[in-house]
Amino acid sequence: MAKGIYKNSTEVVNVNGVSIYMKDIVDACLKTRLNLFLQGDTGNGKTQLAEDARSYFGDKSMFILGRNDMDTRDLFQQINLEKFRTANSSAELKELTDKVNYHLIVVDELPNCVPAVRAQLFNLFDGFVEINGKAYPIGKGYSVGIATGNIGQKFTESSNELGRALKDRMHVIIDVDYFSPKASNTLEILAEDTNPRVKFSENSKDLSNKIIKEHKELVSKEVPFEKLILANYLIHGLDYCNKGSKRKMKDAWPTQLDNHEQGSDVGLVLPVSVRAAKSILRLSQALDETARKKGISQKQIEKNYFNSVMQAYKLCSAYSGILNEADVQNKFDNDRYKALDSIISSTKTQYDSQLNNICAGFEMAQLGKRNEKVFNLFTKRWGFMKDIFEGIIKNKEQEKKKEIKTNEKNK
């Protein structure tokens, strides 16, 4: 894609030996249609990074500066939807939204917007505008949102409410302060231009068709079975505790865990939701594709799907609300990424210890057989694998029954 103005050679994650940078993450989110929130202090390049992304889409993108005095009328005027207020029928409303061809919505300083405006913006990020309780799609099947701000600042209403809304709508939240540009980058930036204002691209080329094509190709690819297993571990394996389920403990987690669990990753992290797991898998696919384009062979990628899934997990989860904040502060110096690195390390140990068993179980299930000895290899965190294998076996049995019926009909 276009080169852009933002400069930063600090590694965000590493996939199979390939450095992935902030620009790569933004491109990956665009290709997978994942909403992205760039959080951090002012002046560290959040807006420039978002503006560079907007320049890919020409007039099919829009930029909104968040203000605490903006109301929904202002917002609708800005996105040329003020006629919604006077539309006489649902057909007229649909005709109006069909003309709204925004593929990318960039909102700078999103937290400054009042709750009513924020709600409409989140709807836009989800690909629709809501009028009189009814949703109307925008972007003709492809739209994504990038927002900037600092979720640590104070607001007119509870910051917890904003946090919940962000976690619900923004698939990837990255702390740009943690991945600040290197001295060599800032030297180049300062030597080039001392104008402190954000640079808006004057010659932006509309790459929307290219991005949408890449998006369709990427999301149409089959997700490898190994990645699906890892995603299920993040959903079910990390839910396990001696009392059964962290989810079922609700607010009693982590204080009412067994003492030894409170000091382990059982007390450090909650499981991800199914929706979050989908975001992780999509981002993982994009990270693999990025690494491939940077020179890694497909064979190398296939040997280490664990890596890209866990790096995607790290980027999707640091600010998602699944971490025990007290442990993050006391044991990891308030470094969420370091905390997740420790979870990834323990997951790697768990996964490596079960890999041969998983292969044996998969071979058993593919043959449509049930072997209690194999089933019994999966306990505690890995107990969910029994249900996965049982599901595969049942599918095989149904396929066999259909085949028998088909053969009988053909006789």
N, C-alpha and C positions, 0 to 999 in steps of 0.2 A: 504494500500500500504506500501512500504518499509518505515522504520522509518526515514532514512535520518540523516544528520549531523546538519542541521540548527536547531537552538533552539530559540523559541520565544513564550511566553505565554501571550503576550499582545492581548487583544480582538480586532478584526477588526470590526466585526458586531455581533449583538445578534439576533438570530432567535428563537422566542418563548421560551426565557429563556435559550437558549443554546449558549454558547460562540463559535464563529467561528474565527479561527486563520489564520495566513498567510499561513501555510501549507495547511489548509483546502481550502483556496481560490485557491491555485495553483491546488490542486487535482480537485476542482470543474471545473476549466477552462479546465483541461485535459479531464474530463468526458463529458463536453459539447462542446468541440472543439472550445473554445474561445481563441483567441490570447491574451496574457498578456504582458503588459509593466510594469516593476518594475523600478520606478524612485526614485532617491535619491542620496545623497552624497556617496562618496567612503567609503568603509570599514564597511558598515552597513548590510552586509549579502545578498545583491541582487544576486551576482554571486553564492554564496553557495546555496541559495534557488533554483536558476535555475538549478544548477548542480545536486542537489538532484532529481529534476524532471527528468532530463536527464537520471539519473541512472535507472529509471524505464524501459527504452526502450532498454537497452543493445546496440548492434551495429546498432539498427534501429533509432538511434538519432545521432545528430552531434552538435559540439560546435564550434562556430566561434568567434574569438576575433576581434572586430571591430578596423580597423586601417585607418588613414586618407590617407595612401598611397596604400590601397588595390584597385585593379581594377577588372573588371568583369572576366578577364582571371584568376586572382588569385582565385577568388571565385569559378569559374568552376573547376579549378584544385583541390580545397579543397573538393568539393562535387563530385569529380570523373566524371565530365561531360565535360572535356576538349575535348573529342571526338566529341562533338557537333560542334566544329569549322570545322571539316573535314568530317562530315556526308554527304553522297551523296544524300540522299533522305529522304522524310518524314517518310517512313517506318523504315529507319535506326534510325532516331531520336526517333521515338516511341519505338523502341526496346531498345534503351539506357535508356529512361526515365522509362520504365517498370521495369528496374533493380534498379532504385533509390527508395529504400524502407524506406526512412526516415519518421518516424512518428512524430518526434519532432525536430525542429530546434531551438537551443538556440544561440542567438547572444548577446555577452557581449559587452557593450559600443557601442550600435548601432549608436548613434549620431556621433561617430568618423568616420563612413564610408562615403565615398564621395557619392553624389546623385545617380550616375549610379549604384553603388553597392547596395545602399539602396533600389532602385527600384526593383532590382532583389530579394533582401531579402524579401521585402514585398510580391512579387509574390510567393516566397517559402512559406511564412506564409499563403497565400491564397490557397496553395496546388498545385502550378504549377510552371514550369520554362518557361520563354518566350524566344524563339529563332526565329529571323527573323520575328517577328510580329505574331508568332503562339504560342499558349499555349499548353504545354504538362504536363499532371497530374503527380504527384509524390505521394508516400505514399500509393498507392493502396486504395484510398478512405478515408483514415484517416491521416491527418497531421495537426499539430498545431505549433504555434510559441511563444516562450517566449524571450523577449528582455529586456536588462537592459540599464540604462543610466540616464543622468540628462538633461531633456529638458529645464532647465533654463540656461545651459551654452551657450557660444558663438560658432558660427560655421563659416565656410568659406562662406557659403551662408546664406540667411535670415533664422533665427530661426523660423519665421512664416511658412515658407515652410515646414520645418521639422514637426512643430506642426500640420499642416493640414494633412500631410501624415500619421502621427501617429494616429490622430483622425479617419482617414478614414480606417485604417487597424487594429488597435489594439482595440479589443472589451472592454478590461478592462485595465485601467491604475491606478496603486496604488502607492501612495507616501509612500515608506517604512520608511522614516524618521518620519512620523506621527505615525507609529505603531512600534516604536523601541522596541527591547527586554527589558524585565524588569531586574532589578539588579540581581535577583536570576538566570536569564538566563545567564547573562554575567559572574557572579561568576563561574557558572558551565563551561562555555566555556573557561574561562581563566585558571581555575584549571586543566582542562582536557589537554590543549595543548596550548603552547605559540607560536606555528608556525603561523605567520600571513597570510600564503598563503591559497588559496582556497583548500579544500580537495576534490580530485577526487576519487569517489568510486572505490575500488579495486575489490569488489565482487558484482557488480551490477547484479541483476537478471532481466531477460527480462519479464516484466509484460505487454507487449504491447497487447497481446491477451485478457488479463483480462480487461485492460483499454478500449480497443475497444469494447468489449462485453458490458461493463457498459455504454459506450457512446451510443451504439445502443439502449439499453434498456431505457435509460433516455430520449433520444430524441424521442422515439416512443410513450412515454406516452402522453395521451391527456392532453392538457393544460386546467385547470379548467376555466369555463366561467368567474368567478369572476376576475381571473388574466387578462383575455382578456379585461375586462371592465377597469381595472386599467391601463393597457398598453395603451388603447385608450384614457384614461384621460390624460396620459403623452404626447400623440401625439396631441390630439385635445383640451382637456380641458385647458392645459397650453398654448395653442396658443391663447386663447381668450383674448381680451382687448376691451375697449370701441370703439376703431376704427376698430374693426372687427377681424383682424388677425395680430399677431406679425410677422409671416412669410412674409406677404404681405408688412409690413412696412419696411422690409429689414434693411438697415443701419440707418433708422430713429428711430429704437428701440434701447434703451429705452428713448432717449432724448425727443422724441415728443409724449410720452404717456401723458394722462391727469395727472395733478399734483398729485392727490391722488394715482394714480396707480404707479407713480414713487417711492413712498415710501413703496410699498407693494411687494408681491412676483411676481406681474405682471411685475414689472420692474427689478426683480432679476434674472429671469430665462426664457429661451426660451423653446419651446416644444422639445421633442426628435424626432429624425427621425424614420421612420418605421424600418430601419435596426437596429438602437440602441434599439428600443423596442423589437426586436427579441432577441438581446443579453441579455436584461434585463430578459425576460421571461425564456430563457434557464438557466441563472445563478440562477434565482429564484427557478427553478425546482431542480437544483443541491443543493442549500442551504437547501431546504426542505428535500432532501434525506440525506444530511449530518446531519441535526438535528434529523432525524428519526433514523439513525445509532447510534447516541449518546444518544438515549433513549426516545425521544419524540414520542408519539403515533400518528398514522395516523389521528385519530380523532382530536387531538389537532392541528395538522398541518392544517387540513381542516377548523378549526374554525378561523384561522388567516392567510389566504393567503396574506392579506394586508402587513403583516410584512416582509415576504421574498421578495415580489415584491419591496417594498420600500428600503430594504437593498441592493438588486441587483441594483436598480436605483442609489443608492448612490455610489456604487463601479464603475458602468459603466459611471457615468456622471460627477464626480468631475473634471476631466481634459478633458472633451469632447468638451469644447468650448461653452456650453449653458448658462454659468453663466455670469452675469454682473460683470466684474472684478472690476470696481470702487466700486460697492456696497460691494463686497466680502472684499475688502481692508478696506473700511471705516466703515462698519457696523459689520464685522465678523473677524476683525484682520487678514485678508488675509487667513482665514481658510475656505477652500472650503467645507470640510466635515460639519463644523458647519452651513454654509449657506444652504447646502442640508438638514440638520436636520430641519431647520426652514421651508423649503418647504414641507418636509414630514409631519411636524406637521400641517401645514395649509391644506395639502391634506387630512389628517386624519379627520380634522374638516369638510371639504367639503364632504368627502365620507360618514361619519357617518350621516350627515344631509340628504343625498340622498338615503341611503341604503334601507329604506322601499319603497321609490318611485321606485327604480330600481327593487325590487322584484315584485311590483305591475305591472310595465311595462313588465317585463319578463313573468309574468303569462298571461297578456293580449296578448302578442305577440305569446306565445305558443298555445293559443286558436285560433289564426288567426284573432283576432278582432282588430278594431281600435276604440280607445276611446279618443276623443279630450281632455277630462278632464285629463286623464293620460298623454297624450303627453305634455300638458301645464305645467306639473310639472317640465319639463326639459328646463331650459333657461340658457342663458349666458354660463358659463363654461361647463354646462351639456347639452347644446343643441345638441351635437353630438349623444346623446342617442336616439333621435327621429329617426335618420337615421338607427341606429342599430336595433331598434324595427321594423322599416318599412321593413328592409331587412329580418328579421325573418318571418314577416307576409307574405311577397311575396314568400318566400321559402315554407311556409305552403300552400299557394294558389296553387303553382306549383305542390306540392306533391298531393294535392287534385285532381287537374285536371288529373294528371297521373293515379291516382287511379280510377277515373271515366272512363277514356279511357280503362284501363285494364279490368275493370268490364264489359264494353260494348263489348269488344272483346271476353270475356269469355262466353257471353250469347249465 
